[in-house]
Amino acid sequence: MCMSKGERRKIGERGQVTIPKELRERFGLMGGDDVVIREEAGQLVIERAVTREELAEGYRRRAQRTGELAEQLEGISTEANDHLGDSPDW
């Protein structure tokens, strides 16, 4: 079944809509998963919610990268001071 043009679904009395199986499988959605529903440019957008674990992992990676950059900058700053002298006290 091709989803490029969409698949027509009815909204139940309680506002529920079933996401087609093909899309659930493609996006890794399972019963009980959280999704975010928002409006974007006049359209409804449904996307998988970021889990706490995914968010925490993202923060860990960012902190690690920030530490790596700080180390690189410290080396660059030391090298610049060696070649140019200390920066003036302003």
N, C-alpha and C positions, 0 to 999 in steps of 0.2 A: 504494500500500500504506500503510495507516495504522499508525503506530508508537505510538500513544497507549497501547495495551495491551501493547506489546512484541512481539517476534518470537522464537519459540523457536529456539534454536541448540544444537548439541551441542558439548561440550568434547572436543577431540581428546586422544589419548593423552599428548601432551606439554603438556597444559593450555591449548592454544590455542583461541581463539574468534574467528570472523570477525565483524567489525562490519558490519552491513548497509550496502549501498551508499548508500541514502538518507540514513542517519545520517552516514556518512563525508562525503558531499557537503555536507550541511547544516552540519556542524561543521568543514569544511575539513581533514579528516584524509586523509593520503595514506600509501601504503606507505613505511616508514622513519621516519615521525614518531614522536616519543616521546609516551607517555601516562602519566598517573599513575593508579594503581588503589589505592583505599583503601576502608576500611569507614566508613560513616556511618549511625548509627541502625539498625544491623543489616542494612544494604544495602551491596552493592558499588557503588562509584561509579567510573566511568571518565571522566577528563577530559583534554583536551589539555594537555600540559605547556607551561609558559611557556618560550620560547626565551631564550637569553642576550641576544639583541638586544632583545626585548620588555622584559626585565628592566632592561637598561641604559637604554632609552628612558624607562621608568618612573622610574628614579632621576634621569635628567636633568631630567625634568619636575618632579619633586619638589624638586630642588635649585634650579631656576629659580624655582619658586613660593616656596620658603623665602627666597631672595634678595629677591624682590619684597616679601614680608611684612616682612623686616628693614628694607628701605628705608622702607616705610610707617610702621613703628613708630619708626624714627629720627626721621622728620618729626613724628610725634605727640609723641614725647618732647621734642623741641626746642620745639615749640609749647607744651607744658605747662610747661616750664621758663620760657619767656618770660612766661607768664601767672601762674605760681605761685611762681616763684623756684626756685633750685636745691634739690634734695632734701637733707635733713640728713645729715651724716656720722654714722652709727650705729656 
